Amino acid sequence: MVALNPLLPPSCSPSSQVSRNKHRLTTQTSIPLTIPFRRLHAFNGFIFPSTKPIHHTLRPGFKGIAVMTDDKSTMSSTEENLENIAIFNVDPALKPYKDHFNYRLKRYADQKKLIEEYEGGLEEFAKGYLKFGFNREEGGIVYREWAPAAQEAQVIGDFNGWDGSNHRMEKSQFGVWSIKIPDVEGNPAIPHNSKVKFRFKHSDGVWVDRIPAWIKYATVDPTRFAAPYDGVYWDPPLSERYQFKYPRPPKPKAPRIYEAHVGMSSSEPRINSYTEFADNILPRIRENNYNTVQLMAVMEHSYYASFGYHVTNFFAVSSRSGTPEDLKYLIDKAHSLGMHVLMDVVHSHASNNVTDGLNGYDVGQSSQDSYFHTGDRGYHKLWDSRLFNYANWEVLRFLLSNLRWWLEEFKFDGFRFDGVTSMLYHHHGINTTFTGNYSEYFSEATDVDAVVYLMLADTLIRNIFPDATVIAEDVSGMPGLGRPVSEGGIGFDYRLAMAIPDKWIDYLKNKKDHEWSMKEISSSLTNRRYTERCVSYAESHDQAIVGDKTIAFFLMDEEMYSGMSCLTDASPAIERGVALHKMIHFITMALGGEGYLNFMGNEFGHPEWIDFPREGNGWSYEKCRRQWNLVDTDHLRYKFMNAFDRAMNLLDDKFSFLTSTKQIVSSTDEEDKVIVFERGDLVFVFNFHPENTYEGYKVGCDLPGKYRVALDSDAWEFGGRGRVGHDIDHFTSPEGIPGVPETNFNNRPNSFKVLSPARTCVVYYRVDENNKENSNGNVVAAKERLAAEDVGKVTGESASIADKDPNFGVVEETSTPVLVAETLEKPTSLESEVLDNNEDADN
């Protein structure tokens, strides 16, 4: 029996750094990960226990505002008690690193105290966008820019014919340039939606034009190849500003995340718009019962093929897909459908693009006068990008304000922080193996400046929007990353379980079906710190980038071009592929974490790979789109995988198994190729054997009583053969001596017998015997019930989840029975009778 170890680091990626894009990263060699695993007892292993103006308020002579370094000195003493750090109660194995935690907590407290003293508090500090950039003030527009290295500066644009001689800026003692441009006849001198730039002269006497660092919109001339971007003054009249109509929905107890890229969401080979995504794609996401949308590539990036990770303009929405008002419409539409919206925020690095991006402000000055570190420390050699100086006062203002901007102006509900591993360590995870030894996380290699920034960021986010969801993309598994700042952690709600997709790709590429290890699969999925929540996923955008394939394409490859029609019998490759696609995604969801993520299109087995338009493919958008027509065509088998994706999300909707701290793996049988586990009070049976069907297969469980099928991957509407009876009652039998696990069956006090067909997964729920309703009455058709729940139209029939049982979907919080699916015609014989193999749902 496997229980989750609180002392283990989260499931770490065996590679030293994730390679997101072949254009920007080199492929890393996978290194085996060895982490000692301590087994815990089955029964106790899972139950858990005043506003001040910004610059002129700084006292003359104040030292340390520009830079707070991560050397051994700190700037001031803190009154906080650092002797009783709560994270040591969660994980006593961290106590040997008490000095490290004390140091970083003191650095955090000192930095926060300085911000409170000189800026009026963290929240006020993060309102930088109200001072920097272009802002309307009484009688005109005020423009401010931090550029200490500039010798002279002007603002230029359409409004002055790109001649800044009459719009020279003044420099403060802190390197901030400013100008107030009076209104003309009562109207702004700079018209809304007109182009602007910051022109400055640096030390060698050269004048350069740059996009304002705090610009809220930037565009490029689409008729000119490789044309530079222009900053755009965005201040629409009230009649043109989008007004949010819907409140933010309640925070999901467990995020079921749909990762999406707006630009590539069209079925046509072109860039899609925010409004089209809102109107056409959001309903699909909601129909499949996701409760969270994670948007990639929102921040402006001049290089489309960077997938949005080489950000050039941090406060600007990507203009390829529309305007800021269009993005607000999208987010409001998602809220109206009951979904949270997360933003993929990139604060780990910045594009090295000098013409369009923040890097253009680096003209060889010292690090304290720049957004970035100088020399090698300021450059990521794998990503070919610039690295922030998180100790710099103005960098902190810029990044923290950036978070507040997206939360308040656009109503995002949280963030997925990209590249956190690169932030946490001076080596950025490059050529580094994380074995789970704590000394790898808490040493001189740790970038405490970045850690302090992330702690400040989390504090700010919670203060502004307590219901925010914050996720870290970290491959190292640093302990404490997912614990609150108040305990000494860094504060993330979740981290991505990045080792899981690596394991599946390894199996699909290198192992035959009979070589799959049930123990290794189970261990890979459960290898995490149970006190720090994870978002699991079988594949994201990373796994489908050019040069690689989606899981569906790994499984079925070229047969997907000719063998997906239901009008012909499925080939062995297609039958295997559809079956394993369902099983891989579902066991990842059910066993791999406390949240789940799916990348756009993978829910229905999108074929091939992703390839952004570039010189190497003739600037084609053919592989940079989503072929929704595949899942919408009724006679194609893609609909089966999509229906199962919808059903497994709905299963969590009804039983909340992702939030359950009860997770027990009772059997990993290598000969049978079967994994049995419990999540909450559900019992999951996964049979990975390519051939063997087991009749009367004995599975252990915790609670005695009557069990029925809740979800069955072999159901007809999921492309299966309908071999498992859904109206069969499975009564438990006691096993061994109560309270003596070693006498039980697989350490479980009860058991029941099931039919387990080859390459299927079936979930069983315990019937609430206190519900006196007739189990054969009051049956509500699925389409009617789903419509009542405002999920949307469901295509095809659905009969897999707890048919005809009023107890289905009943959890402790509610006494209202919920049916998920209506009943199709299915076998009336006992479950042990297997249908003829020639019967197929496709015919």
Secondary structure, 3 states (H helix, E strand, C coil): CECCCCCCCCCCCCECCCCCCCCCCCCCCECCCCCCCCCCCCCCCCCCCCCCCCCCCCCCCCCCCCECCCCCCCCCCCCCCCCCCCHHHHCHHHHHHHHHHHHHHHHHHHHHHHHHHHHCCHHHHCCHHHCCEEEEECCEEEEEEECCCCCEEEEEEHHHCCCCCCCECEECCCCEEEEEEECECCECCCCCCEEEEEEEECCCCCEEEECCCCCCCEEECCCCCCCCEEEEECCCCHHHCCCCCCCCCCCCCCCEEEEEECCCCCCCCCCCCHHHHHHHHHHHHHHCCCCEEEEECCEECCCHHHCCCCCCEEEEECHHHCCHHHHHHHHHHHHHCCCEEEEEECCCCEECCCCCCHHHHCCCCCHHHCCECCHHHHEECCCCEECECCCEHHHHHHHHHHHHHHHHHCCCCEEEECCHHHHHECCCCCCCCCCCCHHHCCCCCECHHHHHHHHHHHHHHHHHCCCCEEEECCCCCCCCCCCCHHHCCCCCCEEECCHHHHHHHHHHHHCCHHHCCHHHHHHHHHCCCCCCCEEECCCCCHHHECCCCCHHHHHHHHHHHCCCECCCCCCHHHHHHHHHHHHHHHHHHHHCCCEEEEECCHHHCCCCCECCCCHHHCCCCCCCCCCHHHHHCCCECHHHHHHHHHHHHHHHHHHCHHHCCCEEEEEEECCCCEEEEEECCEEEEEECCCCCCEEEEEEEECCCCEEEEEEECCCHHHCCCCCCCCCCCEECEECCCCCCHHHCECCECEEEEEEECCCEEEEEEECCCCCCCCCCCCCCCHHHHHHHCCCCCCCCCCCCCCCCCCCCCCCCCCCCCCCCCCCCCCCCCCCCCCCCCCCCCCC
